[in-house]
Amino acid sequence: MNHTTRRYKVGATKRGTRIYKRSQHGIWTYKVRVKGKDRYFPLGLDKSEALDLADKIRAHLVLYPYEEVREMFCKRQFSKDQPDPPTLDQILKALDDNQTVLGLKDSTIDSYKVAIRSMVKKVLGKKANADVGSFDMSKINYTFIETYRKLQLGSITDAVAVKSRKRSINSRLRNVKALLSHNIFREFDMSFGKCFAEEEFYKKLKKQYRLPKVSLIEDTFNMWSDMEGDEYIILGLALNFGLRRGEILHCRRDWVHLNTKKARIDVYADRTFDPKGFEGFTQGSKHVAKLILNHSDQDYLVHNRADKGRPVFDKVLSKLRAIGWDRQCPLHECRKLFGSYIASTENLFISQKFLRHSDAQTTSESYADALTDEDTVKLWAA
């Protein structure tokens, strides 16, 4: 039985199992519906073999879960000149070689690398990057991803901690999915990437931002007032103006304007810096802005810029953790404090504007809690 419908060539077995072919030189596929989505099994170029294989897949799907059946039957590719799958090092080298073409920031490249390396190291039980460089990426399948999930969750039982870890898992898997979706791996067999294209992420994990204890906020301001030099500038810009880490590092003296009632800091791109999201501005205490400027005598306010300022930023992070900040990114938490201050004293949309978010929902969910203690609000009104 053969006929053509639309652009598809269709074949069917005696048992009624249908197979499809998109083009004359394409491969036959068997389509099934799983959790509301179409899933495809590649069957090869030979029609008779494809029909026989489709019947077997259909029978197995009655007895076994989709993921197990896919691993049993999903072949890599059916072309005669099938390329080899890449190693992890080859994936990362292609990423480095094509960064400029793809227009990706260094931070995005780093996120991709951390995500894929950490996944492979976790499953293989390795610690050093060098130990996984030669890993054959074709060994990644649904079982591999599921093993990674289980190892990451470990024996965690606390509901809040489980949600937090699931968010981290989602983030890592999305980064790997994004990395493998770039069209820069044509010389390799990338069929293993289908596992990520069809990956289901954990849901209902949105986190509503909550302020830390008032005592921790007070301790943070007290510590900042005792700091000197770059440390004073870094924490001051995060706490009082809500700048991100990259914006702090690239903040220049001519970004700061003192000719209005409140100090205004412009955030814009230049040859060496492209701000996250979009350009904009933020406002804060003119007195604080003058104090920050007095701690710097150079164009860029942060002096120690070697290694992207990592040594001095790490010192600030260590001091924040020492006084009780146990969240993942303590410096970014100071930006969230600023967002809550603006949302409480102005309104949510002004907070969105100063934080340079694309929508108010992001500000509301992740950056703005209500500051109700008057003494705490006065900490920003220096």
C-alpha positions in Angstrom: 0.0 0.0 0.0 1.5 3.3 -1.1 0.3 6.8 -1.7 1.4 10.4 -1.3 -0.3 13.0 0.9 0.8 16.6 0.8 4.6 16.6 0.8 5.0 13.3 2.6 5.4 9.9 1.1 3.5 7.3 3.1 3.8 3.5 3.4 1.9 1.1 5.6 2.4 -2.5 6.8 -0.2 -5.2 6.7 -0.9 -4.5 10.4 -1.7 -0.9 9.5 1.5 0.7 10.9 2.2 3.8 8.8 5.6 5.2 7.9 6.5 8.6 6.4 9.1 10.0 4.1 9.6 13.8 3.6 11.5 13.7 0.4 12.7 11.3 -2.3 16.1 11.0 -0.9 15.2 11.2 2.8 14.8 8.4 5.3 11.6 6.7 6.4 10.3 7.5 9.8 7.6 6.2 12.2 5.6 8.8 14.1 4.1 8.3 17.5 2.3 10.7 19.9 3.9 10.9 23.4 2.6 13.3 26.1 0.9 15.5 23.5 4.0 15.8 21.2 5.0 14.0 18.0 8.0 11.8 18.3 9.9 10.3 15.3 11.8 7.0 15.0 14.2 7.0 12.1 13.9 3.8 10.1 16.5 4.0 7.3 16.5 4.3 3.5 15.2 0.8 2.6 11.4 0.7 2.6 10.9 -3.0 3.3 13.3 -2.8 6.3 11.5 0.3 7.5 8.1 -1.3 7.4 9.3 -4.3 9.3 11.1 -2.1 11.9 8.0 0.1 12.3 5.9 -3.0 13.3 8.5 -4.0 15.9 8.6 -0.5 17.4 4.8 -0.4 17.5 4.7 -3.7 19.3 7.4 -2.7 21.8 5.6 0.6 22.6 2.7 -1.5 23.9 4.9 -3.2 26.4 7.7 -0.7 27.3 8.0 3.1 28.0 8.8 5.3 25.1 12.3 6.2 26.3 13.3 2.6 26.5 11.9 1.8 23.1 13.7 4.8 21.6 17.0 3.6 23.0 16.4 0.1 21.6 15.5 1.2 18.1 16.7 4.7 17.4 19.7 4.5 15.0 22.2 7.2 14.6 22.1 8.0 10.8 21.5 6.0 7.7 23.8 7.7 5.2 26.6 5.6 3.8 29.3 8.2 4.8 28.2 8.5 8.4 30.5 10.9 10.3 31.9 10.0 13.7 30.4 11.4 16.9 32.4 14.2 18.6 34.2 14.0 21.8 33.5 16.6 24.5 36.7 18.4 23.7 35.7 18.6 20.0 32.4 20.1 21.0 34.1 22.8 23.1 36.7 23.5 20.5 34.0 24.1 17.8 32.3 26.4 20.3 35.4 28.5 20.9 36.2 28.6 17.1 32.8 29.9 16.3 32.1 32.3 19.2 32.6 35.4 17.0 30.4 34.0 14.2 27.6 33.1 16.7 27.9 36.5 18.5 28.0 34.9 21.9 29.3 36.6 25.0 32.1 35.2 27.1 29.6 34.6 29.9 27.4 32.5 27.6 30.3 30.5 26.4 31.3 29.8 30.0 27.8 28.8 31.0 27.7 26.3 28.1 31.0 24.8 29.1 30.2 24.5 32.8 26.8 22.9 32.0 28.1 20.2 29.7 31.2 19.4 31.6 29.5 19.2 34.9 26.9 16.8 33.5 29.5 14.5 32.1 31.7 14.6 35.2 28.8 13.9 37.5 27.6 10.8 35.6 31.2 9.5 35.2 32.2 10.3 38.7 35.1 12.5 37.6 36.4 15.7 39.1 38.9 17.2 36.6 38.0 18.6 33.2 40.9 16.8 31.7 39.3 13.5 32.7 36.3 13.9 30.5 37.8 15.6 27.4 37.9 12.4 25.4 34.3 11.4 26.3 32.3 10.0 23.4 29.3 12.3 23.2 27.2 9.6 21.4 27.0 7.8 24.8 24.6 10.5 26.0 21.0 9.1 25.8 17.9 9.3 27.9 19.3 7.0 30.5 22.4 9.2 30.8 20.3 12.3 31.4 18.1 10.5 33.9 21.1 9.3 35.8 22.4 12.9 35.9 19.1 14.0 37.4 19.1 11.3 40.1 22.7 12.0 41.1 22.1 15.7 41.3 19.1 15.3 43.5 20.9 12.7 45.6 19.3 12.1 49.0 17.9 15.6 49.4 14.5 15.5 51.1 13.8 19.1 52.1 11.1 20.4 49.8 12.7 23.8 49.4 16.1 22.3 48.7 14.7 19.9 46.2 13.0 22.8 44.3 16.2 24.7 44.3 18.2 21.8 43.0 15.6 21.1 40.3 15.9 24.7 39.1 19.7 24.2 38.8 19.2 21.0 36.9 16.8 22.7 34.5 19.3 25.5 34.0 22.2 23.1 33.2 20.1 21.0 30.8 18.8 24.1 29.0 22.3 25.4 28.5 23.4 22.0 27.0 20.3 22.0 24.8 21.1 25.5 23.6 24.8 24.6 23.0 24.0 21.6 20.8 21.3 23.5 18.9 23.9 25.7 17.2 24.6 24.8 13.6 28.4 24.5 14.0 28.9 20.7 14.3 28.2 19.6 10.8 31.3 17.4 10.6 30.1 15.2 13.4 27.2 12.8 14.0 25.0 14.8 16.3 22.1 12.4 16.5 22.5 12.1 20.3 21.4 15.8 20.5 17.8 14.6 19.9 17.7 13.5 23.6 17.9 17.2 24.6 15.5 18.4 21.8 12.9 16.1 23.4 13.9 16.7 27.0 11.1 17.5 29.5 12.1 20.0 32.2 10.8 20.2 35.8 7.8 22.4 36.1 6.1 24.6 38.7 9.4 25.7 40.2 9.0 29.5 40.1 10.5 31.2 43.1 9.0 34.3 44.6 11.8 36.6 46.0 11.9 37.1 49.7 14.0 39.6 51.6 16.6 38.3 54.0 16.5 39.2 57.7 16.6 42.9 58.6 19.7 42.2 60.7 21.6 40.9 57.6 20.6 43.9 55.6 21.9 46.2 58.4 25.2 44.2 58.7 25.7 44.5 54.9 25.4 48.3 55.0 27.7 48.5 58.1 30.3 46.3 56.4 30.1 48.4 53.2 30.7 51.6 55.1 33.9 50.2 56.5 35.3 49.0 53.2 37.9 50.9 51.1 38.9 51.2 47.5 37.5 48.7 44.9 35.6 46.8 47.5 33.7 49.9 48.6 32.9 50.8 45.0 31.8 47.2 44.0 29.4 46.7 47.0 28.3 50.3 46.9 27.2 50.2 43.2 25.4 46.9 43.7 23.7 47.9 47.0 22.8 51.5 46.2 22.3 51.5 42.4 21.5 47.8 41.5 24.3 47.4 39.0 25.1 43.9 37.8 28.7 42.5 38.2 29.6 43.2 34.6 28.1 46.7 34.8 30.1 47.4 37.9 33.4 46.3 36.2 32.7 48.5 33.2 31.2 51.5 35.1 33.1 54.6 34.0 33.2 58.0 35.6 31.2 59.6 32.8 28.4 57.2 33.4 27.7 59.0 36.7 25.7 62.3 36.6 25.3 64.5 39.6 23.4 67.5 38.0 19.9 66.3 39.1 18.2 65.9 42.4 19.3 62.2 42.5 22.5 60.7 41.1 21.9 59.0 37.7 24.1 56.2 36.4 23.8 55.5 32.7 24.5 51.9 31.5 25.4 51.7 27.8 27.5 49.6 25.4 30.9 50.4 24.2 33.7 48.6 22.3 34.5 46.3 25.2 31.1 46.0 26.9 27.6 44.9 25.9 25.1 45.2 28.8 22.8 42.3 29.6 19.3 42.9 28.5 19.3 46.5 27.2 20.9 49.9 27.8 19.3 52.2 30.4 19.9 54.0 33.6 19.4 53.8 37.4 19.2 56.4 40.1 20.2 56.7 43.8 21.6 58.9 46.5 23.7 61.7 45.2 25.7 61.6 48.5 26.5 57.9 48.0 27.5 58.5 44.4 30.0 61.2 45.5 31.5 58.9 48.1 31.9 56.2 45.5 33.6 58.6 43.0 35.9 59.8 45.8 37.2 56.2 46.1 38.4 56.2 42.5 40.7 58.5 40.6 40.5 56.7 37.2 38.1 56.5 34.3 36.9 53.0 35.2 35.8 53.2 38.8 37.1 49.7 39.6 40.9 49.8 39.5 41.9 46.2 39.7 40.6 44.9 36.4 43.0 41.9 35.8 41.2 38.6 35.1 37.9 40.5 34.7 38.3 41.8 38.2 37.8 38.3 39.7 40.3 38.6 42.6 38.6 41.7 44.1 35.1 40.5 43.3 35.9 37.2 45.1 37.0 39.2 48.2 33.7 41.0 48.3 31.8 37.8 47.9 33.8 36.1 50.7 33.0 39.0 53.0 29.3 38.8 52.2 29.2 35.1 52.9 31.1 35.6 56.1 28.4 37.9 57.6 25.6 35.4 56.7 24.8 35.6 53.0 24.2 31.9 52.1 22.5 32.4 48.8 24.2 31.4 45.5 25.2 34.9 44.3 25.5 37.3 47.3 26.5 40.3 45.2 23.5 39.8 43.0 21.3 39.6 46.1 22.4 43.2 46.9 21.0 44.2 43.5 17.7 42.5 44.5 17.7 44.5 47.7 18.0 47.7 45.7 15.1 46.5 43.5 12.9 45.9 46.6 13.9 49.3 48.0 12.8 51.1 44.8 9.6 49.0 44.4 8.7 49.9 48.0 9.5 53.6 48.0 8.6 54.3 44.3 6.7 51.5 42.5 7.2 48.3 40.7 7.6 49.9 37.2 10.2 52.3 38.4 12.1 49.3 39.9 11.8 47.5 36.5 13.2 50.6 34.8 16.2 51.0 37.1 17.0 47.3 37.0 16.6 47.4 33.2 14.3 44.3 33.0 12.4 43.7 29.8 9.1 43.1 31.8 7.7 43.9 35.2 6.9 40.2 35.9 10.6 39.4 36.2 11.0 42.3 38.6 8.0 41.2 40.7 8.9 37.5 40.9 12.6 37.6 41.4 13.7 41.0 42.6 11.0 42.9 44.5 9.7 42.1 48.0 8.1 44.7 50.2 10.3 46.7 52.6 8.1 47.7 55.5 10.6 48.5 58.2 11.2 52.3 58.1 14.6 52.0 59.7 15.7 49.6 57.0 14.4 51.9 54.2 16.5 54.8 55.7 19.7 52.8 55.1 19.4 53.8 51.4 18.6 57.4 52.2 22.1 58.3 53.4 
